[in-house]
Amino acid sequence: MTQFASYQPVSVVSRWPLVAWLLLPLALPAQAATSDVIAPGLAAPPLASTPQWSHVLHDAPGDGRHYAATSRYKASFGADGCDYVPFFGSHAERNFPLHMQLRRVVVAGAPLALAAPQVRRHGDRITLDHGPVQVHYDLTLEHAEQTFVVDTDLRGDVVLELAVASELREDAHTPGLQFTHELGRVDYGSAWLVDGERRVAIDSRWTGDAIVLHVPAAVRGAGPVVVDPILATYAYSSLSPLAAMQPDLAYDLATDRWLVVWEVAWSASDHDVLAEARNGDGSAISLGLVSIDQTSLWHAVPRVANARVVQRFLVAMERVDPNAFQGRSMVYARAVDAGSLTTYPFRQVSNDAFGGDNYAPDVGGSPSLLFGNGVFCVAWTRHRGVGGSDVFARTLDIHGAQYGSQTTIVASAPNAVYRDVQVSQSNGGDAVPTPQWLLAYSFRYAPNDWDVYGCTVAHDGAILQAHTAIDTSYENDVNPSVSSPLTSIPASPSWLVTCERQGNFGAIAHLVGPGLGNLMPPVDLTASLGLQPLWVRCESDGSRFAVISGGVGIGIATIAPLGGTFVLHEPPQYLSGVPSFPRLASRHASGGTAAGYGVVHLDVQATPTNVRISTYDGHSPLASLQQRTNGCGTLTSTATGQPVLGGELTFAVAGGGASIEGFLFGVPGPDLSLCPGCTLGLDPSAPVTPLFAPGGLGVAIPSDASLVGASCAVQTFVLQATGCFGLLQLGPTWDFTIG
């Protein structure tokens, strides 16, 4: 009995499952050896929260305006002109925009008929087209060059009047035009008439509410009149990078890209959201920086997930618009294509029919390859004021639009406090019979006794398992986190739910099934495995879990459920700098089969705080693959792949000629001489299975944590008359240990 599929001659690699019966009797190591399996991406430079932006960011979020931003200024353009917003530092109490609108153009004493401007963009040039007059803004990383083009056949003086409204005040005591504040200033540079290669300085003056530019008829050329001043921002203190906060990330399998999102403080009253795409190994991508929000509205707490079927991310965030919903905080979302990095218009997610503030969203995606279902689930907290708070959710389609009939009320009761909801990054997709997101959230049982509850939500927003207790200890268990499901047993997915125990500090872990019952007793990972008790976050690669935890430094470890508890498969590997606010995502959440995680965190050692990304292999350091050059004759072989859970090894024979090729599969043994110069590398006292695979042998390793540390061996052979016993020629033996 081998439990292998029966042999069928094929010309391609034959795939064989690695059967558990062969491996379970083997002794597993008591403790995994320490090994640094964090990829070199750990040392990757900070993301673009630092000011070394390579390009101007442009955005059209769907509100009728065009936005542009650099680390020194941002601007928006619409029918009412241009708003230029200098960056005076994240500590500035609010924005100090300079609003500019072309009020009047007079040629030879006659005003031109100006049309309402049409906004056009070509590269880094934004044009406000008023008909006979175009106002161009050529944007660079350092400044904006404003150009007026007056296209008229009329001769005579040209006078342009640009209305300006701002809290900034023009400094009448300094030559030129400067709009100043105690934090900095905006210089409106000298104006020039441009006629081909000829540049002639012209008069510019401030009237109290407008800049007037005067071009005498005597200096005009034959063609259109072109006037060219420059706007530039200067901060009186050293201009430091935008302060960063609240990072998150998700992975797209098809493009092998991470999308990292984070919040930046343009001022104390205006927080924006940036994103940067990175390669799967954490390396930078040209023009990878993307604007999610650069308006003057408050956007905060961005969270991101991936929909594999369309290679698209969804970013959910809070928004506060003082002119909408009575200034209440609402939840919005925006989709981003993983390949092109195209952004789509904002979508309102939270229902304004419910009173109160909506905040602290989280989002899960789907690795499914099927169209037609909700592929994102966004959940958030709705604060009712003195009446407590609820948890709401809504499923969204591939565009970020509502999928399903209504907002799902996850947890709500009079005077109760539910909050801090977290959504599994994946719903399991096609790997499970019923795709579902697990939502885990906090419930205040008493002032110093917080519990963890949960529910599961289907693709259409229907609740599958309603509000259910997961952690009801008498301790203060807060800040829940939830993983994507384990899919190694598709018929029975399970999730890891963690929380932070305060007082008696500990990282508490619960393994739960679809009914949200604990599948084994809760485990204090601090007491049992030595993991730290703060910043606890978790995720899954489909077969095991990675857990981030902190205290003295922040580290990431790999654990697995085994024998009614959790065992440590990889001791903590520590993040660089002085990390805080870590977030974790897996390739598995987008359908990846190999172990692999992305980690994003704030480095508070930097001034101001910036964002870093690392990658983590997430498998045991026991994994090994090595060749023994035993056998006989000229037969050789190759092996590719990694012997890790969910991975695959491929073996191929070389030098066998036209002979029948095969492989012996078993466990390693001492070299046993069969005939002069010919040795068997497998242990004959254990099962040895011959496999005929003329195109090569693929060994698929199940995602079964009990296999970690088990050792196997594959030895190549060919059947030919010149071999041992006149029948068999053996090749090298490949020994591998599963990690």
N, C-alpha and C positions, 0 to 999 in steps of 0.2 A: 504494500500500500504506500504510494508516494504522494497522493493528493495533487499531483501535477496534471495539467491537461495532457491528453494523449498527443503523441507526436504527429505532426503533419508537415511534410516537406514544403518549405517555402524558400524564396530567394531573398527574403529580407530578414532582419533580426527577429528571432522568435522570442516572445516575452513570456516569462514564467514567474508566477507569484512565489515569493519566499514564504514557505508555509510555517506556521507557528509551531506545529508539532515537532519539527526538527530542532527548534531553538529553545523552547521552554525548558528542557531538562538541563540546559547549560548554566553554569554558575554565573551570576551577575556580580560585578564588583560592589563592594560595600559603599564606596565613596568615589565619586568622579574626581579625577585629578584636575587641579586648577590649570586653566588654559585661557589665554586672552583670545576670544573669538570675535571681538568687535573688529570690524573691518577698518582699513585705514581711513575711511570716511570720518572716523571719530575725530581726527585732527583737521577736518575740513574747515576752511575759513568761515567766519560768520556770514550769514545770509545778508541780503541787501538792506537790513536795518541800518547798516553803516552808510555814510554818504557817498560812497564810491559807486553811484549808479552809472551804468554805461549808456543809458538812453533816457529820453523824456518819455514819461508814461502818458498814454492817451486813453480816454475812456468816454463811452457814450452809454450811460446806464439806463436810458429809456425815459428820462424826465424832460427831454427836449433841449438839453444843453450838452455842449462838448466840454470835457474836462482834460486838463493836462497838469502834470506835476513833476517836479524834481525835488531834490533835498533842500533847495533854497527858496522855492516859491511854488505855488500852485495857482492855476487860473481856470476860470470857466467862461464860456462864450455862449451867448444866446441872443434873442431878439432885443434884449435890453442892453446889449453891449458886452463889456468884459469886466469880470471881477478878478483882480490881481491880489493874491493873498500872500504876503511875505511870511517866511518862517522866522520867527523871533525866538525860537526855542520852545521845547515842550512845556516849560514852566510858565509860559505866557498865559495870563488869566483867560484870554479869549483871542479870537482872530481880529486882525486889523486890516480888513480888505480895502483896496482902492478900487472903487467902482467908476468905470470910464465909459462914456457914451458919446458918440459923435452927435453933437447938438445941431450944428449949422455949418455950411460951407458957402462962402460968398465969393463970387468971381466977378470982377469989374463992377462991384456994387450990387450985383443981382444974386439972391440966394438960389442955390441949386435945389431941385426937388429930390429929396433923399427918400428912397424907399426903405421900408422896414428891412433890416439886414437879414440876408440868408447866410447861414454858417456853413462853410465848406472846409474840409481838411485835405491837405496834400502833404504827406510826410509829416515834418515838424512845423509846417506852415498852416496857420489857421486864418481864414479870410472871412471878414464880415463884409458882405457885398451889399452896398447901398444903392446900386445902379450906377450913377455917374461917378461914385466914389467907392473905392475899395480900401478897407483897413486890414492890412496884413499884420500878423504876429508871427515872427520867426523865432521859434523857441529853442533855446540851448540849455544845457545843464546849469549855466551860470546866470543867464539873463534872458529877457524877452525883447526883441527888436521890433518896434512898432513902425509900420510904413504906411503912409497915406498916399494913395494914387488917385489924382483928380483928372479924369478924362473929359476934357472939354475943349471946344474950339474957340471959346470966348477968350479975348485978350484982356489983360489988366491984372491988377493985384488979386492974389488969392488969400483969403482969410479962412482958417479952419478953427472951429470952436469945439473943444472937447470937454464936456461936462464931467466933473470929478466930484464924487461924494465919498467922504472917509472921515474916520475919527483922527487919522493922521493929519498933522498940521503942516502947512508949507512954511519953511523957515525963511522968513523975509530977510534975515540978517546975513544969509550966506548966498554968494553968487550962484546962479542957476536955480533949478527947481528941485527941492528935496521935501519929501513928506515924512515927517519925523514922529518918533515916539521915544520914550525913555529907554525902550528895549532895542531900538534900531531905526532904520530909515529906508525909504525907497527913493532912489535917485531917478529923476526923469531927465535923461541926458540931453545934451545940446542937440538942437534940431538942425538938420541939413537939407538943403535942396540938392537932389541927386539928378544929374543930367548926364547919362553915360558915365564917363570917367571923371566928370567934373562934379565937385562937391562944394557948395557955397553955404556958409553959415547964415541962418535966418533968425529973426527975432522970435522969442517965445516969452510969454508973460502970464502971470497968474492974476486972475480977476477976483478971486475970493471963492468962486465955485466952478471955475473953468480954466483950462489952459488954452491960450489963443496963440496960434502960429500964423505968422504973416510972411507971405512971399511977394516981394515987390515985382511988378510987371517987368522991371528992367533986368532982373536976373533970370527970368523964365526962359526956357528953351522952346523949341518948336513943338515938342510932343507933350504927353501928359505930365502934370506936375507931381513929382515924387518927393515926399518929405519923410525924414528918417530919424526919429529919436530912439533911445534905448532905455528900458526900465531895468533896474538892478536892485537887489536886496542887499542891505548891509546890517548885520547885527552888531551891537556895541560890545556885547560879551562874545567870547569865543564860540562860534557856531558849532555846537555839538550835534551828533546824529539824532535822529528821531528816537525817542525813548520807546522801546518795544515791550510788549506784554502779551499774554494769552496766546502762545503758539499752539498749533496743531498740524497734523499732516495725514495724508492718505496716499494710497498707491494705486497706479493703473497698470494692469498686467500687459496689455497690448503694446503700450509705448515704453514700458519699463521705466516709468517716471514716478517720482514722488511730487506731490504738491504740498508745499509748506505754506501755511497762512499764519498771520499774526496781526495784532493790533498795534498801531503807532499813535503817539500823542502829538498831533500838530500843535495843539494848545490845550489848555485845561478844559476848554469847552468843546473841542473838536477832535475826536479820535477817528482815525481812518483805518482801513484794512488793506494790507498788502499780501501778495502771494508770490512765491517763487517756485518754479519747476526745477527739479534736480533729476539727474540720471539715477538709475537704480543703485549705483554704487555711491551716491551722494555727491558726485562731482557736478560742477556748475554747467549750465546750458546757456549758450549765447542768446541774449535777449529773453532770458527766462523770467525776469521780473515782471509782474502783472499787477495792475491796479484792480482791486475789488471794490474799494470805495475811496474816493478822494474829494467828495463833496464837502460842504461845510456843516453837514449834519453829523450827529454823534452815532458812530457805529462801533460796536465793541463785541468782545467774546466770540470771535469767529471759530467755527468748527466745520470740518470738511470730511466728506466721504466720497466713495467712488461707485459709479454704475458701469460694470464691465461691458454690458451689451452695447453701449454707445461710446465707450472710452471717454467718459465725462465725469467731472467732479461737481459736487454741489457744496457751496459754502453757505452756512447758516450763521446769522449774527443778530445782535440787538440793534435797534435803531430808535433814536429819539429825535422827532421833528417837532419843534415848538409850535409849528403852525398846523399840525395834524393830530387828530385823536386826543385833543386837549393836552398835548404834550406828553401823553403816556408812552412808555416804552413798548415797542412792538417787535416781533420777530420777522425778519426778511431772509430771503435766500437768493443766491445767484449761481448760475451754472457756468462752468469753465471747461472747454474742450481740452482733453489731455494732450492732443497732438499739436493743434494750431494755437492753443492758449487763447482762443476766441472766448470772450465773455458775453453773456446774454443779459437781457434786462432783469432788474430786480423783480422778485415776486414776493408779495405779502403772504406770510405763512400764518401768523396768529390771527384769530378772528376778533375784529374790533367790537363785535357785539357783546363780548364779555368785558366787563369793566376791569379796571386795575392795570397794573404794569405787567408786561410779559418780558421775561429776561432769562439769561443763562441757558441758551439753547444747546442741544447736542444733536448729532445727525448720524444715521447709519445708512449704508449703501447695500449693494447686492452684487454678487459674482455671477448671477444668472445670465445666460445667453439667450433668454426668451424675451421677446418684445411683448408689450401689452399689459404689463403689470406695473404696480407702483414699485419703483426701484430705490426710493429714498424714504426714510422715516425721520422726521424732525420732532423732537420733544422739547418742552420748555416748562418753566415755572411761571404761573400766573399769581401775582401778589394781590390779595384782596384788601390790603390795609390791615386794620385791627381785626378783621375777620379771618385772618390766616392766609394760606396759600395752597394752590392746587398744582397738579401736573397734567398738562395737556400734550397731545401729539397730533400729527397729521402726516399722511403719506403723500408723496409727490411723484410725478411721472418724470420721464427722462429730461423734460425741459424745466423742471422745478415747479410745474403747475400742480394744483391740487388734484390728487387721485383719490377717489372715494367720495362719499356724499357729505361728510361733515368732519368737524374737529372732534377728535376722540378725547373724551374726558377720562384720563387714566386713573386719577386718584383725587377725590374731593369729598370733604365732609365739613359741616359747620364748625368753625373755630379750630379746625385741624390745620397743622402745618406740614405740608409735603413739599419737598424741594430737592435741588441738586440732582436732577434726573440725568442719567447717562444711558446712551443707546449703544447696543452692540454694533460694531463697525460693519458687520455682515449679518445677513439673515439666513445664511447657509446656501442660498441659491439652489442650483440644480443638484447639489450634493445631498440634500435632505428631502424627505417626502413632503413636508409642509414648511416652506420658507417662512421664517418669523424672526422678528427682532425682539430681543429681550431688553426691557427697560428696567433699570434699577434706580431707586430713589430713596431719599431719607424721609423718615416720619418721626416727628417729635412726640414721644410718649410722655415724657416729663422733661422739665428744664435741663436736667443732666442725664437724660436717658434717651438717646436717639437710636432708632432701629432702622433696618433696611427692608424695604418691600420691593416687589416687582410685578410686572405683567408682561405678556407676550402679545405682539401686534402683527397681524397678517398684512399682505401687500395692499389690501384695500382699506386699511385702517381699522378693520374689525379686531376686537380683542379676543384672543384665543384662550388665554389663561388670565383671568381677571386678578385684580389687586390681591397679592398673596404675600404673606410674611416670609422673608428669607432669613433675617437675623433679628431675633427678639430677646437677646440677652439683657441682663440688667446693667450692662455697661453702656458707655457713651460711644457708640459706633457710628462714625460719620464718614463723609466723603466717599460714597460708593463708586466702584468702577466695575465694568462688565466687559467680558471678552467676546469675541466672535465664537461661534459654536465649534466644539470638537466635532469633526465629521468623519473620524476614523471608523465609527459605527453609524452609518447613515440612518438606520432605522431608529436610532436613539441618540440624538444629539444632546450635548451637555454644554453648559457654560460655567465659566469661573466668575464669581462675584466676590470682590474684595472690598474691604472698608478699613478705616483707620480707627483703632481703639484708643481713646484718650483716657488719661488717668493711669490705668494699667496698660501702658503703651504696648501696642502690638499690631501687626499686619494680619488681619483676619481673612481667611479664605473659605468660601462656600462653593462646592461643586453641586450644581442644580440641573435637573432635567426639565423637559417641556412643561411639566406640571409645577415647576418651581420648588418642588420638594428637595431637601438636601439628600444627595445620593450617598453621602458619608458624613460623619460628624464634622462640624467646622474645625478648621485647623488654624492655630496661631502660628503663622510662618516665622514670627520673630522668636518665639520660644522653641519651636521645633527645628527650624532650619537656619536661624540666625539672620534672617532678612530684617532690614530696618523698618521702623513702624510709621514713617511719614512719607508723603508724596506717593502713596501706593496706587499704582495703575497696572492693569493687566490686559493681555491680548493673547490670541491663540494662532498657531500655525496649522490648525486642523488636527494635530495629534498631541501636542503639548502646549504649555502656557509659558509666556514670558511675563515676568513681574518686575516692575520698577519700584524701588523703595528707597527711602532716604533717611537721613539722620545726620551722621557725619559723612558728607558726600552723598551722592545718589548713584546707585548701581542697578544693573539689570541682570536678572538671573533666569534660568530655565528650570521649571518644575513640571512634574507629571503626576497624575493620580495613579497610585499603585498600592494594592493591598489595604484599601480603606484609609489611606492617608496620602500626603503629597511627598514625593521624594525629589531631591535636588539633582538635576542632571547637569547643571552648569552653575558654579558659584558666581556671585555678583561680579560683573565687570563695571568699572566706574567711569562716569562721564567726566570730561575735562572741564577746567575752569572751576567756577563756583556755581554749580547748576541749581536751578529751581524751576518750578512749574513744568515738569516733564510731561510729555505725551508720547504715546506709543501706537504704532500701526503695523499691520502685517501685510506681506504680499498675499497671504492666503485670503484676506478679506476681499481681494479682487480676483480670486480664482486661482492664485498661484499654488503649486503643489509643494515646492521646496520651502524649507525653513528660511526665514529671513524677515527682519523687522527694520523699521525706521524709527528713530528716536529723535525728538526735537525738544529743546529746552532753552530756557533763558540762561545766559551767562551773566550773573550779577557782578562778576569781577570787572567786567567791562564798564566804561563810563561813557554814555549811559548804557544801560542794559541792552544787550543784543541777543540775537537768535542763532543757535547752532543746530546742525543736523548731524546725526551719526547713524551708522548702520550696524546691525547686530545679526550674527549668523543664527543664533538661537538653537544650536544643537550641542549635544554632549561632546566634549573634547576626546572622548574615547574613539570616535570615528577614525578608522585607519584602513589603508589599502596598500599592500605591498606584495611583491613578487618573489617567489623562490625559484631559482633557476635549476630545478631538478628535471626529471623526465629523461628523455634520451633522444638521440638523433638531432636533426636540424629544426625540429618543430618549435615555433615561437608563438607568442600570443600577446594581445594588447588588452587593456582594460581602461574604460573611461567612466566618469560619473563619481558620485559621492555615496558612501554607505551610510546614509542618514535616513531617518524615518520619513517615508513619503518620497524618497529618492529612488534612483534606478542606476544599476551598474550594467555596462555593456561589455561583453567579452567577445573577442574575435580571434580566430586561428590564422596563422601565417606560416607558409612553408609546407602545407599539407598536400600541395599539388591537387591531383584529381581524386584524392582519397575521400572517403566518407568522414566528415568532421563531426566531433561531438565534444561533450563536456561531462566531467564527473563532478557532482555537487554533493557536498557533505560538510564535515567539520575538519579543522586542521589536525594533522597527526605528524609524528616523526617520519622522516623519509624512510620508506620501506622498500628494500631492493626486491624487484620482481625477477630480474635477470641482469646479467652484467651490463652496467651502465644505464639501467632503467629503474627509476624509483617512483613509488606512489606517494603523493604528498597528503592524502586524506587518511583519516583514522578509520580503518576497516571495522572496528568494533561498533561504530555508529552507523546509521543508515547512509549508504552511498547510492546516489541516484544517477544513472547514465541518461544523458539528454542529447539527442541528435538534433543539431541546429546548424545546418550548413551555411546559413547567412550570418551566424553570430548568435549569442545568447544574451538576452536582456533579463536581469533579475530585478523585479519590482519589489521594493521593501515596504511592507505594510506600515501604516501609521499606528503602530501598537507600541506603547511606551514600555511594555514588558520585554521587548526585544533589545532594548539598549544594553550594550555591553556584551551581547552574544557574538561569538566568533564563528565564521563560516569559511569554506574554502571551495574554490573552483579550479579544476585541473583539466587542461585541454587534452584531447586525444584524436587520433585518426586510425581508421581501420585500413591496414595495408599488409601485404604478404611479407614485407621486409622488416616488420616490427617485432616486438617481444612476443615470444611463442609463435612466431610466424603469422601474427594477427594484428597486434596492437603497438602503436607508437605513442608514447606519452610526451606531453609538452610541459611547460612550466606550471607551477601552482600559484594561484592568487589567494592570499589570505586576507580576509577583511573582518573588521569589527564594527558593529552597528553603533552609531552614535546619534 
